[in-house]
Amino acid sequence: MQVIETLAEGLKRELKVVIPAADMKARLDERLVDAKDKVRINGFRPGKVPMGHLKKMYGKSIMADLVNELVREKPSEILSSRGEKSATQPAISMTEDEQEAEKILSAESDFEFTVAYEIIPAIELKANDGIKVTREVVEVSEDEINEQILKIAESARTFEPKKGKAADGDRVTMNYLGKVDGEAFDGGAAEDAELVLGSGRFIPGFEDQLVGVKAGDVKTITVTFPADYPAANLAGKDATFDITVKEVAAAAAVEINDELAEKLGLESAEKLKEIVKGQIESQYGNITRQKVKRQILDQLDEMYKFDTPAGLVDAEFDNIWRQINTDLAQSGKTFADEDTTEEEAREEYRKLAERRVRLGLVLSEIGEKAGVEVTEEEMQRALFQQLQQFPGQQKEILDFFRNTPGASASLRAPIFEEKVIDKLLSEISVTDKTVSKEELLADDGEEATETKKKAPAKKKAAAKADDAAEGEEAAPKKKAPAKKKAAEGDAE
């Protein structure tokens, strides 16, 4: 076999691989000898089929299998012998001339194919001891713990039917039908819907007009959808809601005690307090982690400058751009609405894609040299988390990861990355700084993480991807999950 390098330009490589016809014939003969004792042909005893007859009947199909095996196996062997790693799956091309292909299958001509690929650049790792980060730490106050427990108690409180008019804090059970220009609209109707007045779950003006209603009242209210409402057919429109009040109920007094804890499946109020404190600390810890990680990545980005494989950058950009356009479509906005143009946004996110690819290669090299590994147990745990996110679709998800080449990498990559970050944190300078909750939550202007397909928090159309979930969904609820009824209230 002869390997000739026909292109070496930047990271691009192209190789011409030639396997002489004599070698192909020798491989074919080996297969025919092996097949001789296995095939059954009428008129011949087992193992007595003449080689010429066997070749005539099966030669081309066996040769076709050989060709497929060679183009499947040889490229990786060749790259390994050259000490190269391909950034993406190498592109294989063979002759399209039918006569030439016929000669190859008949072992009358050399078998030639080309391998085109981009190499992963060699990365010379630098010392990490120059990396310095500040880890912001929030001390959780008693007031914050008690405030959170109070919210839990309020969400778990009971309501008792009452006579008389509804006031703020009361729960109204009702049927309603929403209309725009006299026509009912999709998602604007519900039966036995429950709404606690003053909760702010419905669009402005809706709840205010229910103050004072009584059980049995029939009422029509008028509201105006916000101009930036995500549903374009409702944005800025006046709407009416025909309401039938079925019940008015007053909230029972909120008490934080062992009885409340038992309702929540805990043994005591003290245990509830302990769990709530842990949850708050975990939430702050996740934010702290992301900020520290961002500092590390920013410094690695300054430390390492090299050309990135275009194929990897293209794939990363396509993922980002797909997410950006999905978010824009869901929010009903355009690039112009966000003071930018599509061309400017493309340029910005192309740079982000290049950064992510470069940092991904750096982290991969650091992890490989440090012996970082992802265990089977960690992979199983990640898969289980995926299954929990999509109840009822467990079989489809399992089939996807079992049958889709490279799918498991989407589970492995974020685990590997976090373990590399942990490794770096053990080697770099980390200074803890106690800050307030407000300081920790303050937007530093660049909130894009390397593991999420989200946009930087700049005032750009695509950069507003994170804000899509903040808009009001279908009427009259705020922040409604997709596919829920328009006026249906949030479980949260």
C-alpha positions as CSV (number, residue, x, y, z in Angstrom):
1,M,0.0,0.0,0.0
2,Q,1.3,3.4,-1.0
3,V,0.3,6.6,0.8
4,I,1.0,9.9,-0.9
5,E,0.3,13.3,0.7
6,T,-1.3,15.5,-2.0
7,L,-2.3,18.5,0.3
8,A,-0.8,20.0,3.4
9,E,-2.2,23.5,3.8
10,G,-2.7,24.8,7.3
11,L,-4.7,22.1,9.1
12,K,-6.0,20.6,5.9
13,R,-4.6,17.3,4.7
14,E,-5.3,15.1,1.7
15,L,-3.9,11.7,1.1
16,K,-3.9,9.5,-2.0
17,V,-3.9,5.8,-1.0
18,V,-3.0,3.2,-3.6
19,I,-3.3,-0.6,-3.1
20,P,-1.8,-2.5,-6.0
21,A,-4.0,-4.8,-8.1
22,A,-1.8,-7.7,-7.1
23,D,-2.5,-7.1,-3.4
24,M,-6.2,-6.8,-4.1
25,K,-6.1,-10.1,-6.0
26,A,-4.2,-11.8,-3.2
27,R,-6.8,-10.6,-0.7
28,L,-9.6,-11.8,-3.0
29,D,-8.0,-15.2,-3.3
30,E,-7.8,-15.6,0.5
31,R,-11.5,-14.8,0.8
32,L,-12.3,-17.3,-2.0
33,V,-10.3,-20.0,-0.3
34,D,-12.1,-19.4,2.9
35,A,-15.5,-19.4,1.2
36,K,-14.8,-22.6,-0.7
37,D,-15.6,-24.9,2.2
38,K,-18.7,-22.8,3.2
39,V,-20.7,-22.2,0.0
40,R,-23.2,-24.7,-1.3
41,I,-23.6,-24.8,-5.1
42,N,-25.9,-27.3,-6.9
43,G,-23.9,-29.9,-8.8
44,F,-20.8,-29.7,-6.6
45,R,-19.9,-31.5,-3.5
46,P,-19.0,-29.3,-0.4
47,G,-15.4,-28.0,-0.8
48,K,-15.1,-29.2,-4.4
49,V,-16.2,-26.1,-6.2
50,P,-13.5,-25.0,-8.7
51,M,-11.9,-21.7,-7.8
52,G,-12.6,-20.3,-11.2
53,H,-16.3,-21.0,-10.9
54,L,-16.4,-19.6,-7.4
55,K,-14.6,-16.4,-8.5
56,K,-17.0,-16.0,-11.4
57,M,-20.0,-16.3,-9.1
58,Y,-18.9,-14.5,-6.0
59,G,-15.7,-12.6,-6.9
60,K,-17.1,-9.1,-7.5
61,S,-19.3,-9.2,-4.4
62,I,-16.4,-10.3,-2.2
63,M,-14.2,-7.6,-3.8
64,A,-16.9,-5.0,-3.1
65,D,-16.9,-6.1,0.6
66,L,-13.1,-5.8,0.6
67,V,-13.2,-2.3,-0.8
68,N,-15.7,-1.2,1.8
69,E,-13.6,-2.7,4.6
70,L,-10.5,-1.0,3.3
71,V,-12.0,2.5,3.1
72,R,-13.6,2.0,6.6
73,E,-10.5,0.7,8.4
74,K,-7.4,2.1,6.5
75,P,-7.9,5.8,7.1
76,S,-7.7,5.5,10.9
77,E,-4.6,3.2,10.6
78,I,-2.9,5.7,8.3
79,L,-3.6,8.7,10.5
80,S,-2.4,6.8,13.5
81,S,0.9,5.9,11.8
82,R,1.3,9.6,10.9
83,G,0.7,10.7,14.5
84,E,-2.4,12.7,13.4
85,K,-5.9,13.1,14.7
86,S,-8.7,14.1,12.5
87,A,-11.0,16.8,13.8
88,T,-14.0,15.3,12.0
89,Q,-14.8,12.2,10.1
90,P,-12.4,12.1,7.1
91,A,-14.0,12.4,3.7
92,I,-13.3,9.4,1.4
93,S,-13.6,9.6,-2.3
94,M,-13.2,6.9,-5.0
95,T,-13.4,6.8,-8.7
96,E,-16.9,7.3,-10.2
97,D,-15.9,5.9,-13.6
98,E,-17.8,2.7,-14.1
99,Q,-15.2,1.1,-16.3
100,E,-12.5,1.8,-13.8
101,A,-14.6,0.5,-10.9
102,E,-15.3,-2.7,-12.9
103,K,-11.5,-3.2,-13.3
104,I,-11.0,-2.7,-9.5
105,L,-13.7,-5.3,-8.7
106,S,-12.1,-7.7,-11.2
107,A,-8.6,-7.1,-9.6
108,E,-7.3,-5.8,-12.9
109,S,-6.5,-2.3,-11.7
110,D,-5.0,-0.7,-8.6
111,F,-7.5,0.4,-6.0
112,E,-7.1,4.1,-5.3
113,F,-9.0,6.4,-2.9
114,T,-8.4,9.8,-1.3
115,V,-8.7,10.8,2.3
116,A,-9.4,14.5,3.0
117,Y,-9.5,15.7,6.6
118,E,-8.4,18.5,9.0
119,I,-6.0,17.7,11.8
120,I,-6.4,18.6,15.4
121,P,-3.5,21.0,16.0
122,A,-0.7,20.1,18.4
123,I,-1.2,22.0,21.6
124,E,1.8,22.7,23.8
125,L,0.4,23.0,27.3
126,K,1.5,25.9,29.5
127,A,1.9,26.2,33.2
128,N,-1.4,26.8,35.0
129,D,0.0,28.4,38.1
130,G,-0.4,31.9,36.6
131,I,-4.1,31.6,36.5
132,K,-5.8,33.5,39.3
133,V,-9.5,33.6,40.0
134,T,-11.8,35.1,42.6
135,R,-14.5,32.9,44.1
136,E,-17.5,34.9,45.2
137,V,-19.1,33.4,48.3
138,V,-22.5,34.3,49.8
139,E,-23.3,33.7,53.4
140,V,-27.0,32.6,53.6
141,S,-28.8,34.7,56.2
142,E,-31.5,33.5,58.6
143,D,-33.9,36.0,57.0
144,E,-33.4,34.5,53.6
145,I,-34.0,31.0,54.9
146,N,-37.1,32.1,56.7
147,E,-38.4,34.0,53.7
148,Q,-38.0,30.9,51.5
149,I,-39.7,28.7,54.1
150,L,-42.6,31.2,54.2
151,K,-43.0,30.9,50.5
152,I,-43.1,27.1,50.8
153,A,-45.6,27.4,53.6
154,E,-47.8,29.7,51.5
155,S,-47.7,27.3,48.5
156,A,-48.7,24.4,50.8
157,R,-51.5,26.3,52.7
158,T,-55.1,25.2,52.5
159,F,-58.1,27.2,51.5
160,E,-61.6,27.1,52.9
161,P,-64.7,28.2,51.0
162,K,-66.1,31.5,52.2
163,K,-69.2,33.6,51.7
164,G,-68.9,37.1,50.5
165,K,-66.6,38.9,48.2
166,A,-63.1,37.9,47.0
167,A,-60.2,39.9,48.3
168,D,-56.4,39.8,47.6
169,G,-55.1,36.5,48.8
170,D,-58.3,34.6,48.3
171,R,-58.5,31.8,45.8
172,V,-61.1,32.1,43.0
173,T,-62.2,28.9,41.1
174,M,-63.8,29.8,37.8
175,N,-64.6,28.9,34.2
176,Y,-63.5,31.4,31.6
177,L,-63.6,32.0,27.8
178,G,-61.3,34.5,26.2
179,K,-62.2,36.4,22.9
180,V,-60.5,38.8,20.6
181,D,-62.7,40.8,18.3
182,G,-65.6,38.6,19.5
183,E,-63.9,35.4,18.5
184,A,-62.6,32.8,20.9
185,F,-58.8,32.3,20.6
186,D,-56.6,29.2,21.0
187,G,-55.7,28.5,24.7
188,G,-58.0,31.2,26.1
189,A,-60.5,28.9,27.8
190,A,-60.5,26.7,30.9
191,E,-62.8,25.1,33.4
192,D,-62.3,24.9,37.2
193,A,-59.3,27.1,36.9
194,E,-57.9,28.2,40.3
195,L,-56.3,31.6,40.8
196,V,-55.0,33.2,44.0
197,L,-55.7,36.9,43.6
198,G,-52.5,39.0,43.9
199,S,-50.3,36.2,42.8
200,G,-49.5,38.0,39.5
201,R,-49.8,34.8,37.5
202,F,-52.2,36.3,34.9
203,I,-51.6,39.3,32.6
204,P,-52.0,42.8,34.1
205,G,-55.5,43.8,34.8
206,F,-57.0,40.3,34.9
207,E,-56.7,39.6,38.6
208,D,-57.6,43.2,39.7
209,Q,-61.1,42.8,38.1
210,L,-61.8,39.7,40.1
211,V,-61.5,41.5,43.4
212,G,-65.1,41.7,44.8
213,V,-66.6,38.8,42.9
214,K,-68.7,36.2,44.7
215,A,-69.5,32.5,44.0
216,G,-72.1,32.3,41.3
217,D,-71.2,35.7,39.7
218,V,-71.0,35.9,35.9
219,K,-68.8,38.7,34.7
220,T,-67.0,39.9,31.5
221,I,-63.7,41.6,32.0
222,T,-61.5,43.4,29.4
223,V,-57.7,43.3,29.3
224,T,-55.0,44.3,26.8
225,F,-52.2,42.0,26.0
226,P,-48.7,43.5,26.3
227,A,-47.3,44.8,23.0
228,D,-44.3,42.5,23.4
229,Y,-46.5,39.4,24.0
230,P,-44.8,36.3,22.4
231,A,-48.0,35.2,20.6
232,A,-48.1,37.6,17.7
233,N,-51.8,37.1,17.1
234,L,-52.5,38.5,20.6
235,A,-49.8,41.0,21.2
236,G,-51.2,44.5,21.8
237,K,-54.8,43.3,21.3
238,D,-57.8,44.0,23.5
239,A,-59.5,40.9,24.7
240,T,-62.6,40.0,26.8
241,F,-63.0,37.1,29.2
242,D,-66.4,35.7,30.0
243,I,-66.0,34.5,33.6
244,T,-68.3,32.3,35.8
245,V,-67.2,32.3,39.4
246,K,-67.7,28.8,41.0
247,E,-66.1,29.3,44.4
248,V,-64.3,31.9,46.5
249,A,-62.0,30.5,49.2
250,A,-60.0,32.2,51.9
251,A,-56.5,31.0,52.8
252,A,-55.8,29.4,56.1
253,A,-53.3,31.0,58.4
254,V,-49.7,30.2,57.5
255,E,-47.8,28.4,60.3
256,I,-44.2,27.2,60.1
257,N,-44.1,24.2,62.5
258,D,-43.5,20.5,62.6
259,E,-47.0,19.9,61.1
260,L,-46.0,21.8,58.0
261,A,-42.7,19.8,57.8
262,E,-44.7,16.6,58.0
263,K,-47.0,17.6,55.2
264,L,-43.8,18.0,53.1
265,G,-42.6,14.5,54.1
266,L,-40.0,15.7,56.7
267,E,-39.7,14.9,60.3
268,S,-39.5,18.4,61.8
269,A,-39.4,22.2,61.1
270,E,-35.7,22.1,62.0
271,K,-35.1,19.6,59.2
272,L,-37.1,21.7,56.8
273,K,-34.9,24.7,57.7
274,E,-31.7,22.6,57.2
275,I,-32.9,21.4,53.7
276,V,-33.9,24.9,52.6
277,K,-30.5,26.3,53.7
278,G,-28.8,23.6,51.7
279,Q,-30.9,24.3,48.6
280,I,-30.1,28.0,48.7
281,E,-26.4,27.3,49.3
282,S,-26.4,24.9,46.3
283,Q,-28.1,27.5,44.1
284,Y,-25.5,30.2,45.0
285,G,-22.8,27.6,44.7
286,N,-23.8,26.8,41.1
287,I,-23.6,30.5,40.2
288,T,-20.3,30.8,41.9
289,R,-19.0,27.8,40.0
290,Q,-20.1,29.3,36.7
291,K,-18.4,32.6,37.4
292,V,-15.2,30.9,38.5
293,K,-15.3,28.7,35.4
294,R,-15.7,31.7,33.2
295,Q,-12.7,33.4,34.7
296,I,-10.6,30.2,34.0
297,L,-11.9,30.0,30.5
298,D,-11.2,33.7,29.8
299,Q,-7.6,33.3,30.9
300,L,-7.1,30.1,29.0
301,D,-8.5,31.9,25.9
302,E,-5.7,34.5,26.4
303,M,-3.1,31.9,26.9
304,Y,-3.8,29.8,23.9
305,K,-3.9,31.1,20.3
306,F,-3.9,28.7,17.4
307,D,-5.9,27.9,14.2
308,T,-9.0,25.9,14.8
309,P,-10.4,23.2,12.5
310,A,-13.0,24.8,10.2
311,G,-15.2,21.7,10.3
312,L,-15.5,21.9,14.1
313,V,-16.1,25.6,14.0
314,D,-18.8,25.2,11.4
315,A,-20.6,22.5,13.4
316,E,-20.4,24.6,16.6
317,F,-21.6,27.7,14.8
318,D,-24.5,25.8,13.2
319,N,-25.6,24.7,16.7
320,I,-25.4,28.2,18.1
321,W,-27.2,29.7,15.1
322,R,-30.0,27.2,15.2
323,Q,-30.6,28.0,18.9
324,I,-30.5,31.7,18.2
325,N,-33.1,31.5,15.4
326,T,-35.3,29.2,17.5
327,D,-35.2,31.7,20.4
328,L,-36.0,34.6,18.1
329,A,-38.9,32.8,16.5
330,Q,-40.3,31.9,19.9
331,S,-40.0,35.5,21.1
332,G,-41.5,36.9,17.9
333,K,-38.5,39.3,17.6
334,T,-36.1,40.0,14.7
335,F,-32.4,41.1,14.6
336,A,-33.6,44.7,14.0
337,D,-35.6,44.6,17.2
338,E,-32.4,44.0,19.0
339,D,-30.4,46.8,17.4
340,T,-28.3,44.5,15.2
341,T,-28.3,42.9,11.8
342,E,-28.0,39.3,10.8
343,E,-24.6,39.9,9.4
344,E,-23.3,41.4,12.7
345,A,-24.9,38.6,14.7
346,R,-23.3,36.0,12.4
347,E,-19.9,37.5,12.9
348,E,-20.3,37.7,16.7
349,Y,-21.4,34.1,17.0
350,R,-18.7,32.8,14.6
351,K,-16.2,34.2,17.0
352,L,-18.0,32.6,19.9
353,A,-17.9,29.2,18.0
354,E,-14.2,29.6,17.4
355,R,-13.6,30.3,21.1
356,R,-15.6,27.3,22.2
357,V,-13.8,25.0,19.8
358,R,-10.4,26.3,20.8
359,L,-11.1,26.0,24.5
360,G,-12.7,22.6,24.0
361,L,-9.4,21.4,22.4
362,V,-7.3,23.0,25.2
363,L,-9.5,21.4,28.0
364,S,-9.3,18.1,26.2
365,E,-5.5,18.2,26.0
366,I,-5.3,19.2,29.7
367,G,-7.6,16.4,30.7
368,E,-5.8,13.8,28.6
369,K,-2.4,14.7,29.9
370,A,-3.8,14.7,33.5
371,G,-5.4,11.3,33.0
372,V,-8.9,12.6,33.6
373,E,-11.5,9.9,32.9
374,V,-15.3,9.7,32.9
375,T,-16.4,6.5,34.7
376,E,-19.2,4.2,33.5
377,E,-21.1,5.1,36.7
378,E,-20.9,8.8,35.8
379,M,-22.2,8.1,32.3
380,Q,-25.1,6.0,33.7
381,R,-26.0,8.8,36.1
382,A,-26.0,11.3,33.3
383,L,-28.2,9.1,31.2
384,F,-30.6,8.6,34.2
385,Q,-30.9,12.4,34.5
386,Q,-31.8,12.6,30.8
387,L,-34.5,10.0,31.3
388,Q,-35.9,11.9,34.3
389,Q,-36.3,15.0,32.1
390,F,-38.5,13.3,29.6
391,P,-41.0,11.0,31.5
392,G,-42.8,8.6,29.2
393,Q,-40.0,8.8,26.5
394,Q,-37.5,6.5,28.3
395,K,-37.4,3.9,25.5
396,E,-36.9,6.4,22.7
397,I,-34.1,8.1,24.6
398,L,-32.4,4.8,25.4
399,D,-32.7,3.7,21.8
400,F,-31.2,7.0,20.7
401,F,-28.1,6.6,22.8
402,R,-27.7,3.0,21.9
403,N,-28.1,3.4,18.2
404,T,-26.8,6.8,17.3
405,P,-23.0,7.0,16.7
406,G,-21.4,9.6,18.9
407,A,-24.5,10.3,21.0
408,S,-22.8,9.1,24.2
409,A,-20.3,11.9,23.6
410,S,-23.0,14.5,24.4
411,L,-23.2,12.9,27.9
412,R,-19.5,12.5,28.4
413,A,-18.3,15.9,27.2
414,P,-19.8,18.1,30.0
415,I,-18.8,15.6,32.7
416,F,-15.2,15.5,31.3
417,E,-15.1,19.3,31.1
418,E,-16.2,19.8,34.7
419,K,-13.6,17.3,35.9
420,V,-10.9,19.2,34.0
421,I,-12.1,22.4,35.7
422,D,-11.9,20.6,39.1
423,K,-8.3,19.6,38.2
424,L,-7.4,23.2,37.3
425,L,-9.0,24.5,40.5
426,S,-6.6,22.3,42.4
427,E,-3.6,23.9,40.7
428,I,-4.4,27.6,40.3
429,S,-4.7,30.5,42.7
430,V,-8.2,30.8,44.1
431,T,-9.1,33.7,46.4
432,D,-12.4,33.6,48.2
433,K,-14.4,36.8,48.5
434,T,-17.6,37.2,50.6
435,V,-20.2,39.1,48.6
436,S,-23.9,39.9,48.9
437,K,-26.5,38.0,47.1
438,E,-27.0,41.1,44.8
439,E,-23.3,41.2,43.9
440,L,-23.3,37.5,43.1
441,L,-26.3,37.7,40.9
442,A,-25.2,40.9,39.1
443,D,-24.8,40.4,35.4
444,D,-21.1,40.9,34.5
445,G,-22.1,41.6,30.9
446,E,-20.9,38.2,29.5
447,E,-23.0,35.3,30.6
448,A,-22.3,32.9,27.9
449,T,-20.9,29.6,29.3
450,E,-18.9,27.2,27.1
451,T,-21.2,24.2,27.8
452,K,-24.5,25.8,26.9
453,K,-25.7,26.9,23.5
454,K,-26.6,30.3,24.7
455,A,-25.7,33.8,23.7
456,P,-23.6,36.4,25.4
457,A,-25.7,38.8,27.4
458,K,-25.3,41.8,25.1
459,K,-28.0,43.9,23.6
460,K,-28.1,41.9,20.3
461,A,-30.9,40.0,18.8
462,A,-29.3,36.6,19.1
463,A,-27.7,37.6,22.4
464,K,-31.1,37.9,23.9
465,A,-31.6,34.1,23.6
466,D,-31.7,33.7,27.3
467,D,-34.5,36.2,27.6
468,A,-36.9,34.2,25.6
469,A,-38.2,32.4,28.7
470,E,-38.8,35.7,30.4
471,G,-41.5,36.9,28.0
472,E,-45.2,36.3,28.7
473,E,-46.6,33.3,27.0
474,A,-50.1,32.7,25.9
475,A,-52.8,34.6,27.7
476,P,-53.4,35.4,30.3
477,K,-50.6,33.7,32.2
478,K,-47.1,35.0,32.6
479,K,-44.1,32.8,31.9
480,A,-46.3,29.8,30.9
481,P,-44.5,26.6,29.8
482,A,-45.0,25.9,26.1
483,K,-48.0,23.7,25.1
484,K,-50.0,24.8,28.1
485,K,-53.3,26.5,27.9
486,A,-53.2,30.3,27.6
487,A,-54.9,31.1,30.9
488,E,-53.7,28.1,32.8
489,G,-51.8,29.1,36.0
490,D,-48.2,28.2,36.8
491,A,-47.8,25.2,39.2
492,E,-44.9,27.1,40.7
